[in-house]
Amino acid sequence: MDHKKDIAIIGGGPGGYLAALRAPQLGRKAVLFEEDRVGGTCMNYGCIPTKYLLHQTKILKEVRETKTVVGGAGIGLAVTKAIVEAHGGTVGAASEPGRGSVFTITLPRPGA
């Protein structure tokens, strides 16, 4: 049995699995390496907007289940902190009795 291949394809996403199908049509032997499911993320799990919404829903669920949120009627700051940190940012807070609070959100510049 001949195990030699002309083409090694890494990743079975849309481009990878199409290349693996096309190679024999062009007279080439190909091997496809995929650690999960052939077809890629969009085909098997949903495209990026869906993945983003699922990720944010998971964060919201985790925040709702935490017992460390104290006071207030909502979870706005905890949700904000989780979302900002998930994007590589930070949330800061400073408070002075009788004067109020200042909240600072810092996000990395895209591509930086």
N, C-alpha and C positions, 0 to 999 in steps of 0.2 A: 504494500500500500504506500503510495507516494504522499508524504506529508508536506512537501515543499509547496509554498504559496508565492504568488507573484505580488500580492498586495496584502498588507496587514492594516485593518481598519480599526481604529480605537474609538469606541463610542457608537452605540446603536441608535442614536437619535435620528431625526429625519434625513440628514445627509448621510450618516453612516450606513443605515440599513438600505437606503437606495443605492449607495455605492456597492454594497455587498450583492444586491440583486443584479446590478448592471455589469459587474465584473465578468461573470460567466457569459453574458451576452456578447462581450467583447473578446471572448476566448481567454480570459484570465482566471486564475484560481485565487480566491480571496479567503481570508479568515477574519472574523469579526469578534472583537473583544468588547463585552458589555457587562458591567457589574450588576445591573438591575434588570430592566426590561427593555427589550428591543422596541423601538418606536419613540423613545424619548419621553420627556416630562409631559409635554402637552398632550400627547396621545394617551398616556397612561394615568396621569394625575390632574391634568388641567393646565392651561397656559398661565403665564406670569400674572395676569390680573387675578385669576382664580387663586393661584398660590399666595399672592399677597393678601387677599381677603381671608383665606384660611389661616394664614400666619397671624394676622391681626385679631381674628376671632379667638385663636388660641391664647394670645396675650391677654385679651379682655377676660377670658374665662379664668386664667391664672390669677389675674388681679382681683376678680370678683371672689375667688375662693380663698384669697389670703386673709388672714385675721389681723394684719398689722395696720390696716387703715383705721385711723381713729378720728372721730368727730365728723361733722358735716353730714349732708344727706347723700352725697354722691362720691364717686371715685375719680373725679376728673384729674386731679394732680397725679394720682397713681397711674392712671392710664396714660397720661401725657408723658410721665417719666419712662414708662415701659416702652412706648413708641419711640421716643427720642433716643433712648439708649440702644434700641434695636437698630437704629440708623447711625450708630457711632457717635451720638451726641451726648451732651450732659445737661442736667437741669440743676440750677442752683437756687437757693432761697436765702433771703436775709429778712429779719423781722425786728422791728423796734416797738416795744410796748407803747401804745398811745399814738403811734405814727403810722403803723401798717406794715405790710410785707411787700417785698420786691422779689419776683421770680425771674430768673434768667435762663433762657434756653439757647444753647449753642449747638449748632449742627455743622458738620464738616462741609466744606465747599465741594460740590460735585466734581469728581475727577482729581481731587487733591489727595 
